[in-house]
Amino acid sequence: MKKLTQTEMEKIFRGAQILAGGGGGDISWAREMITCPLKEGKEIIIKNADEIAEDSLIAIIGIVGGGIDEEENRVKSLLESVSGDVREQFEKPVNRAIQELSLFLGREPDGFIPTEIGAGNMAVTLMAASLTGKFVVNGDCCGRANPLISISTTRIPGMPITPMVITNPLGDTVIIKEVFDDTQAEHIARQMAVASGGDCCCIRCPHTMADYKKGMVFDSFSRCRRLGEVIINAEEKGFDAVESILAVEEKSQILFRGKVISWEKERKGGFITGWLNLLGDREYAGHTYSIWFKNEFLAGYMDETRHYKCPDIIAVINEKTCMGLSNRSEEELLTDPITVIGIPSVDIWKTTKGLEIFSFDTLGFNGVFKKPVMGL
């Protein structure tokens, strides 16, 4: 069991930024969500799975969404009138989601677990704990960030995703008692995200700790903290951050080095999709690398040939700032040197059942590779 401090939180967020593979929520609003509760003296406790009673009720909580276009954004003016700062924007729907699930179940969850590794969605879980006085499980349900809530390790042992509660800053609340399957639940949540201006809060999959031990990734906060610590240490002491990442993440490898030459994005349907294109330098001079993303970086193409793909993690590192970058980052990518690192996924996704749930082929990628535009 560990009580978190601001320093420890920063280490976790920095590591999560890398392991999220381009998604999982922005580190800037992750910091904002957690700074106030800590300053107010609220305790945030993380417990290892073996420290939690088997009959404890655990629920996944996180933010679902991504991008929408102007045509879809029918509630922009309403959101501007009801949403305050980042903390307020997420605190209200998170609190309401927990309350509604508790009322439906007739009991409160004893603790929460992140839907995925990612600075933003891990912060949402920690916020939920600070609001309720509950704990957070040292784990997650993916081992990286992913674009769909149906991509969840809870599906491996067949844990039902319902009951599920979806909320937003407007006060809209949806309770799903039953659903055909997790894919249908994802579709409903995504439509709610679009109707909510791009993002919504979702609490789901309430089960005992005994059940979660069969369908979770263990020690995710510890992993993120360990990685974040070596990154911050490299940053402060002038070490090579990329080499530090390679040293702490077993079997990780450099995929490419270069600079961004173009970035094609589309925000629609609760996703940000497109291509990040790089021109190589150093040992990769004369080569190109293009990364296809759907909220997260999901496939890398070396000179137009597919080179690396999910469920393995593609981490894009800004060598100057030592920061892991996402498809929401822009300005800092356009001039600084970039290293792309490949990190193997957790073992559960390499199984036959795991690959049926999470692989490049199951993501509905129907696009044709587009040759990068040379130069900006």
RAVENGI-V772379 format. One record per run of one state. SS is the DSSP state (A for helix, B for strand, O for the rest). FROM is the first residue (numbers start at 1). TO is the last residue. If there is no record, write none. Layout:
ss: [SS,SS]
from: [FROM,FROM]
to: [TO,TO]
//
This chain:
ss: [O,B,O,A,O,A,O,B,O,A,O,B,O,A,O,A,O,B,O,A,O,B,O,A,O,B,O,B,O,A,O,B,A,O,B,O,A,O,A,O,B,O,B,O,A,O,B,O,B,O,B,O,B,O,B,O,A,O,B,O,A,O,A,O,A,O]
from: [1,2,4,6,20,27,40,45,48,49,52,57,66,76,83,86,106,111,115,119,133,135,141,153,156,164,168,173,177,182,196,199,209,213,217,219,220,238,241,249,253,269,271,281,282,285,288,295,297,303,305,310,313,319,323,326,331,334,338,344,347,351,352,358,360,363]
to: [1,3,5,19,26,39,44,47,48,51,56,65,75,82,85,105,110,114,118,132,134,140,152,155,163,167,172,176,181,195,198,208,212,216,218,219,237,240,248,252,268,270,280,281,284,287,294,296,302,304,309,312,318,322,325,330,333,337,343,346,350,351,357,359,362,376]
//
